[in-house]
Amino acid sequence: MSIKERISARLTAGLAPESLDVIDDSAKHAGHQFHPGGVEPRGETHFTVKVVSAAFAGKSRIARHRLVNELLAQEIADGVHALAIVAKAPGE
């Protein structure tokens, strides 16, 4: 399973979203410095997540981002280097 598929599966299970778009932005960052002394060669490292879920209702932007980051903790630990998040409640 690709990292993009794992991200989609975890967010679907954790947020029951009305809409979810996971965009792999990795190609835009080819050769990006991943850590001192090395360049990340794997590919799936940069993502944009656009998600609408009732789970975000009444939560601040920071709380919404924390929730997404908690759900994706394993993917981040496995090498997701950058994650842009657009998290909205229904009707926003």
N, CA, C and O of each residue as an XYZ file, in Angstrom:
368
protein
N       0.856     -1.182      0.000
C       0.000      0.000      0.000
C       0.896      1.237      0.000
O       1.840      1.331      0.785
N       0.595      2.170     -0.874
C       1.380      3.400     -0.951
C       1.108      4.278      0.276
O       0.120      4.088      0.985
N       1.990      5.226      0.504
C       1.797      6.150      1.628
C       0.525      6.968      1.406
O      -0.218      7.230      2.352
N       0.277      7.364      0.176
C      -0.942      8.117     -0.134
C      -2.174      7.291      0.239
O      -3.121      7.822      0.821
N      -2.169      6.022     -0.084
C      -3.293      5.149      0.263
C      -3.422      4.974      1.776
O      -4.530      4.936      2.311
N      -2.288      4.869      2.457
C      -2.315      4.756      3.922
C      -2.892      6.019      4.559
O      -3.689      5.939      5.494
N      -2.488      7.183      4.053
C      -3.012      8.452      4.561
C      -4.526      8.489      4.365
O      -5.263      8.824      5.292
N      -4.986      8.153      3.184
C      -6.427      8.151      2.904
C      -7.170      7.198      3.828
O      -8.224      7.546      4.361
N      -6.634      6.010      4.020
C      -7.289      5.011      4.872
C      -7.368      5.470      6.322
O      -8.412      5.330      6.959
N      -6.279      6.012      6.847
C      -6.278      6.458      8.256
C      -7.228      7.629      8.478
O      -7.946      7.664      9.477
N      -7.239      8.583      7.561
C      -8.118      9.735      7.721
C      -9.579      9.340      7.542
O     -10.453      9.882      8.219
N      -9.851      8.413      6.649
C     -11.215      7.931      6.469
C     -11.698      7.215      7.728
O     -12.820      7.440      8.182
N     -10.855      6.356      8.288
C     -11.224      5.621      9.500
C     -11.363      6.541     10.706
O     -12.250      6.345     11.536
N     -10.499      7.537     10.808
C     -10.476      8.390     11.989
C     -11.422      9.577     11.964
O     -11.796     10.100     13.014
N     -11.811     10.008     10.763
C     -12.595     11.239     10.657
C     -13.950     11.069      9.973
O     -14.778     11.978     10.033
N     -14.194      9.937      9.329
C     -15.427      9.740      8.552
C     -15.734     11.003      7.739
O     -16.796     11.603      7.908
N     -14.821     11.406      6.868
C     -14.975     12.689      6.174
C     -16.103     12.713      5.148
O     -16.438     11.702      4.531
N     -16.676     13.903      4.989
C     -17.628     14.134      3.894
C     -16.884     14.197      2.580
O     -17.380     13.749      1.546
N     -15.692     14.756      2.629
C     -14.835     14.778      1.449
C     -13.379     14.692      1.894
O     -13.003     15.176      2.962
N     -12.582     14.069      1.052
C     -11.163     13.890      1.352
C     -10.393     13.884      0.043
O     -10.725     13.148     -0.886
N      -9.357     14.718     -0.015
C      -8.473     14.757     -1.174
C      -7.056     14.714     -0.654
O      -6.627     15.616      0.065
N      -6.326     13.673     -1.010
C      -4.922     13.532     -0.624
C      -4.104     13.711     -1.894
O      -4.217     12.927     -2.836
N      -3.283     14.748     -1.908
C      -2.504     15.106     -3.090
C      -1.031     14.857     -2.811
O      -0.481     15.383     -1.844
N      -0.392     14.055     -3.656
C       1.034     13.779     -3.536
C       1.792     14.889     -4.252
O       1.798     14.957     -5.481
N       2.429     15.752     -3.476
C       3.195     16.882     -4.018
C       4.684     16.562     -4.153
O       5.481     17.456     -4.436
N       5.060     15.321     -3.958
C       6.470     14.939     -3.889
C       7.264     15.316     -5.138
O       8.415     15.740     -5.034
N       6.666     15.168     -6.305
C       7.388     15.470     -7.547
C       7.842     16.925     -7.608
O       8.842     17.241     -8.253
N       7.115     17.800     -6.942
C       7.483     19.218     -6.923
C       8.723     19.475     -6.070
O       9.304     20.559     -6.111
N       9.120     18.461     -5.295
C      10.224     18.629     -4.352
C      11.349     17.639     -4.609
O      12.086     17.286     -3.688
N      11.488     17.192     -5.838
C      12.536     16.231     -6.186
C      13.894     16.768     -5.766
O      14.238     17.913     -6.058
N      14.660     15.936     -5.081
C      15.986     16.333     -4.613
C      15.976     17.187     -3.372
O      17.017     17.709     -2.972
N      14.831     17.341     -2.756
C      14.698     18.147     -1.539
C      15.568     17.580     -0.424
O      15.614     16.367     -0.224
N      16.239     18.435      0.281
C      17.082     18.005      1.393
C      16.204     17.435      2.498
O      15.366     18.148      3.049
N      16.382     16.175      2.823
C      15.552     15.509      3.834
C      16.187     15.588      5.220
O      15.500     15.856      6.206
N      17.463     15.362      5.293
C      18.164     15.467      6.568
C      19.614     15.821      6.277
O      20.082     15.623      5.156
N      20.340     16.347      7.276
C      21.737     16.725      7.030
C      22.536     15.556      6.474
O      22.534     14.465      7.044
N      23.214     15.789      5.365
C      24.072     14.764      4.792
C      23.388     13.849      3.793
O      24.025     12.925      3.286
N      22.124     14.069      3.493
C      21.464     13.156      2.559
C      20.295     13.781      1.852
O      19.719     14.766      2.315
N      19.950     13.200      0.726
C      18.789     13.640     -0.035
C      17.788     12.498     -0.032
O      18.155     11.346     -0.265
N      16.535     12.810      0.228
C      15.478     11.803      0.310
C      15.201     11.220     -1.079
O      14.769     11.955     -1.966
N      15.438      9.921     -1.291
C      15.260      9.328     -2.617
C      13.909      8.636     -2.844
O      13.615      8.264     -3.980
N      13.089      8.452     -1.824
C      11.953      7.540     -1.914
C      10.765      8.047     -2.696
O      10.047      7.239     -3.284
N      10.528      9.305     -2.734
C       9.407      9.794     -3.521
C       8.251     10.319     -2.703
O       8.037     11.531     -2.679
N       7.495      9.472     -2.032
C       6.282      9.897     -1.334
C       6.632     10.565     -0.004
O       6.656      9.922      1.045
N       6.899     11.861     -0.073
C       7.352     12.579      1.120
C       6.585     13.864      1.395
O       6.593     14.350      2.526
N       5.928     14.420      0.397
C       5.241     15.702      0.524
C       3.783     15.543      0.100
O       3.492     15.059     -0.994
N       2.868     15.959      0.984
C       1.451     15.789      0.703
C       0.653     17.023      1.097
O       1.027     17.768      2.003
N      -0.453     17.218      0.395
C      -1.482     18.172      0.795
C      -2.732     17.356      1.068
O      -3.131     16.522      0.256
N      -3.348     17.603      2.220
C      -4.581     16.917      2.603
C      -5.674     17.967      2.716
O      -5.542     18.943      3.456
N      -6.757     17.755      1.972
C      -7.940     18.614      2.057
C      -9.070     17.732      2.559
O      -9.472     16.783      1.885
N      -9.583     18.047      3.747
C     -10.573     17.175      4.362
C     -11.694     17.992      4.995
O     -11.451     19.010      5.644
N     -12.925     17.527      4.793
C     -14.105     18.117      5.423
C     -14.722     17.033      6.287
O     -15.081     15.961      5.800
N     -14.843     17.328      7.593
C     -15.372     16.331      8.523
C     -16.104     17.008      9.675
O     -15.705     18.074     10.144
N     -17.173     16.376     10.115
C     -17.903     16.860     11.290
C     -17.029     16.812     12.537
O     -17.307     17.508     13.514
N     -15.986     16.007     12.516
C     -15.068     15.915     13.658
C     -14.363     17.248     13.936
O     -13.837     17.453     15.031
N     -14.349     18.142     12.962
C     -13.684     19.434     13.129
C     -14.612     20.531     13.660
O     -14.147     21.620     13.994
N     -15.887     20.263     13.739
C     -16.853     21.277     14.194
C     -16.489     21.771     15.589
O     -16.265     20.981     16.506
N     -16.434     23.094     15.731
C     -16.141     23.699     17.020
C     -14.675     23.676     17.422
O     -14.331     24.152     18.504
N     -13.800     23.133     16.577
C     -12.369     23.061     16.903
C     -11.609     24.184     16.200
O     -11.958     24.602     15.096
N     -10.579     24.649     16.863
C      -9.712     25.666     16.270
C      -8.882     25.047     15.142
O      -8.806     23.826     15.004
N      -8.274     25.900     14.356
C      -7.402     25.429     13.272
C      -6.272     24.570     13.838
O      -5.936     23.534     13.263
N      -5.694     24.982     14.938
C      -4.601     24.221     15.559
C      -5.087     22.859     16.024
O      -4.402     21.858     15.816
N      -6.259     22.802     16.652
C      -6.805     21.524     17.121
C      -7.087     20.593     15.948
O      -6.874     19.384     16.048
N      -7.558     21.138     14.856
C      -7.822     20.335     13.660
C      -6.527     19.750     13.112
O      -6.469     18.568     12.775
N      -5.500     20.568     13.024
C      -4.210     20.102     12.516
C      -3.610     19.064     13.455
O      -3.040     18.073     12.998
N      -3.732     19.277     14.745
C      -3.224     18.284     15.704
C      -3.923     16.945     15.521
O      -3.278     15.898     15.573
N      -5.219     16.967     15.309
C      -5.981     15.736     15.110
C      -5.486     14.993     13.870
O      -5.273     13.782     13.920
N      -5.305     15.698     12.775
C      -4.801     15.069     11.558
C      -3.395     14.515     11.789
O      -3.101     13.386     11.398
N      -2.535     15.298     12.417
C      -1.167     14.840     12.692
C      -1.147     13.614     13.595
O      -0.328     12.717     13.393
N      -2.032     13.558     14.583
C      -2.111     12.378     15.457
C      -2.520     11.147     14.662
O      -1.958     10.068     14.850
N      -3.493     11.305     13.777
C      -3.950     10.180     12.973
C      -2.865      9.691     12.014
O      -2.827      8.512     11.661
N      -1.990     10.594     11.599
C      -0.947     10.245     10.629
C       0.439     10.120     11.257
O       1.447     10.200     10.555
N       0.494      9.926     12.563
C       1.775      9.857     13.270
C       2.704      8.793     12.688
O       3.904      9.032     12.554
N       2.174      7.637     12.345
C       3.012      6.569     11.799
C       3.562      6.924     10.432
O       4.723      6.640     10.138
N       2.750      7.538      9.599
C       3.209      7.928      8.268
C       4.286      9.003      8.367
O       5.253      8.993      7.605
N       4.117      9.918      9.299
C       5.127     10.964      9.513
C       6.421     10.325     10.005
O       7.505     10.681      9.544
N       6.312      9.388     10.933
C       7.496      8.679     11.431
C       8.173      7.872     10.325
O       9.390      7.692     10.337
N       7.381      7.388      9.372
C       7.909      6.577      8.275
C       8.490      7.397      7.139
O       8.965      6.827      6.157
N       8.465      8.731      7.243
C       9.153      9.527      6.239
C       8.362     10.596      5.528
O       8.898     11.240      4.625
N       7.093     10.820      5.895
C       6.390     11.961      5.315
C       7.079     13.207      5.861
O       7.101     13.444      7.068
N       7.629     13.983      4.967
C       8.464     15.121      5.359
C       7.670     16.416      5.486
O       7.983     17.268      6.317
N       6.628     16.556      4.644
C       5.839     17.781      4.663
C       4.367     17.432      4.464
O       4.007     16.621      3.611
N       3.535     18.067      5.274
C       2.101     17.804      5.221
C       1.352     19.124      5.332
O       1.298     19.729      6.403
N       0.771     19.568      4.215
C      -0.071     20.760      4.227
C      -1.502     20.296      4.492
O      -1.979     19.353      3.862
N      -2.179     20.957      5.418
C      -3.507     20.512      5.840
C      -4.531     21.634      5.652
O      -4.344     22.758      6.120
N      -5.613     21.296      4.956
C      -6.780     22.154      4.879
C      -7.903     21.338      5.516
O      -8.400     20.386      4.915
N      -8.300     21.711      6.730
C      -9.285     20.937      7.490
C     -10.478     21.821      7.801
O     -10.350     22.850      8.464
N     -11.637     21.410      7.317
C     -12.845     22.205      7.500
C     -13.978     21.350      8.039
O     -14.015     20.138      7.826
N     -14.903     21.996      8.742
C     -16.142     21.347      9.164
C     -17.161     21.530      8.038
O     -17.025     22.458      7.241
N     -18.165     20.679      7.953
C     -19.193     20.856      6.923
C     -19.803     22.260      6.970
O     -20.072     22.797      8.045
N     -20.012     22.832      5.808
C     -20.591     24.156      5.718
C     -19.596     25.299      5.753
O     -19.976     26.456      5.575
N     -18.348     24.999      5.974
C     -17.326     26.059      6.002
C     -16.744     26.264      4.615
O     -15.870     27.111      4.431
